[in-house]
Amino acid sequence: MHPKRLIVLVNLLLLLFIVWLMLSATQTADIVSELRDRSGRWASYLLLATLLFTPITHYRPSLRRYLPLRRHLGLWAFALLMIHLLVWIVLEFAFDWLLMWQEIDSNLFIWLGLLSSLLLLPLAFTSSHWAMRKLGYRKWQGWHSLTYLAVPLALGHYFMAQKVIEIEPLILLIVVVLVLVWRFKYAR
């Protein structure tokens, strides 16, 4: 399939998936927690997928034509991240900033999630070709290398948010560490 058609297809599928994610969460007893958890989990999956593109295309050069998908996955990850954050602020805490601050102050995992969100914010706003031209490629690339800090923070947030050690976030964290070791050791 041509990469541009694949990008359109992936975007449509992800949009439908987000709608399904939100609608199916309404079938559970604790809708707010379910929405928060699902959007955060899938944001983590997509963020990790964006990092996996580089090592995969390194070993399979024929797949390089699919690299434009990385930006789209990153933007969808950011959309899910914003849903995750808005559910937490609006539905879980109802804009009670004092209560939110107490929660933030007492939980390291929330700090990790907020820091990751702050790092990803400029990346989402500068993901266009226009921004790349305005910033210049080197500066743009420098900004977007923040991904290598934001994704481990996001996955650390996911891992630490669990009440008990769960295998899935642990595996994701191990995979991101392996990708980062590969990136900084072998991809130069």
N, C-alpha and C positions, 0 to 999 in steps of 0.2 A: 504494500500500500504506500502511496506517495506520502512523504512526511507531513505536508500541509493538510491533506485529508485526514491523516491520523490525528493531527493536532485538533482539528475541528471535532472529530469523533470523540477523542479523549475529553475535550472540554464539555461536550454535550453529556457524555456519560458521567463526568464528575458533577455537573450541575444536577442531573437527575438523581445521582447518588446522594447529594446534599439534601435535596427535597425528600428523598426516601428516608434518610437519616433522621430528619426532623419529624416527619410524619410517623415513623415507626416508634420514635421515642415517646409519643403521646399514648402508646398502648401500655406503658409501664406504670407502676405505682408512683414512683418518684420521677416525674417528667423532667424536672430541672436538673437533677443529678445525672440522669441519663443523657440529656442533651449536652451538658457540660462534658461528661466523660467521653461520649462518642465523638464530639467535634474535636476534642483535644487528642484523642487517640488517633483519629484519622489525619489530623494535622501533623502528628508525629510521623505517621507512615509516609505521608507525601514529602515531608522535609527530608527524611532519610532517603527516599527515592531520588530526590534531586542530587544528593551527594553521591549516590551509587552510579550515576551516569558516567562520571569521569573514569573510574576504574574499569567499568564494563566496556566503554568505548576504547580504552587503552588496549585491552586484550582482544577486543572484537572491533577492529577499525571499520568494518563494513556497517556497523551500527551508528557511526558518527552522524549520519544524515538525520538521526532522530534526536540529536542534541537540542534542537529548538523546543522539544517537549519539556525540557528541564525548566525553562522559564515559566511555562504554563503551569506545570505541577507546583512550582514555587508559589505562584500567585494563588492557586487553589488552596495550597497549604496555608497561606496567609489569610485567605477568606475564612477557612475553617478555624484558624487561630482567633480571628476577630469574633466569630460566632461564639467560640469558647469563652473569650474574655467578656463579651457582652452578656452572655447567659450568667456568668459569675457576678458581674456588676449589677445588672438590671434585675434578673429573676431571683438570684440567690440572696443578694444583699439589698436589693431595692434602693440603690444609691445611698445606702447608709455608710458614708465615708469613714466615720469614726469606727464603726464595727469592722469595716473592711481593713482599716489600718491596723486594728488589733489583730486581725487574722493574718495580715501580711507580716506584722512584727513578730509573731510567734511561730511562723512556719518558713523555714529556709526554702522549701520547695516552691513556695509562691514567689519568693524573691527570684529564684532561677527562671521561673516562667515569665515574670514581668521583664526581667533583663533580656531574655530571649526575644520577647515581643518588641521591646524597644530597639533591639539590634535589627530585627527584621522589618521594622517600619520604614526606614529610609530605603531599604532594598526593594520593597514593594513599590514605592513611589518612583524609584529610578530604574525600573525594569524595562522601560520602553526604549526603542531605538533613538527617539528624540533625546531622552535623558543621557543616553550613551554618547551621542554627538555633543550635547551641551557640556557634559563633564569632561569629555575626552576619554579615550578608551582606557588609558592607564589609571586615571583617577576612578573611573567607573569600576574597573576591575578591582581596584583596591577596596572600594566600598563593598563590592559584592563578595570579597573574600571574608567578610564578616560572617558569612554563612557557616564557615568552619568553626566559628565560636558559638553562633546562635543555635545551631542544630544540637550539639552536645548539651548545651544548657537546657533546651526544650526537652530532650530525652532524659536528662537528669531530673527535670521537673516531673516528668511522667513517672519515672522510677520511684522517686521519693514521695510522690503523692499516694502511693499504695499503702494501705494500712499494714499489710504483710508483704514479704518479698514474693513477687509474682514473676514467673518465668518470662512472659512476653516482654515487659519493659526491660528486663535484664538482658535478654537476647538483643533487643534493639540497641541498647547502650553498648553492648560488646561489639556489635556490627559497626556502629558509628566510630568507636575507638579504633577498630581495625582499619576502617576506611581512612581515618585521619592519619594513622601510622603509615599506611601505604602512601597517602597523598604527600606527606612531608618527607618521607624517606625515598620513595621511588619515582615520584612523578616530576621531579625537578630536572 
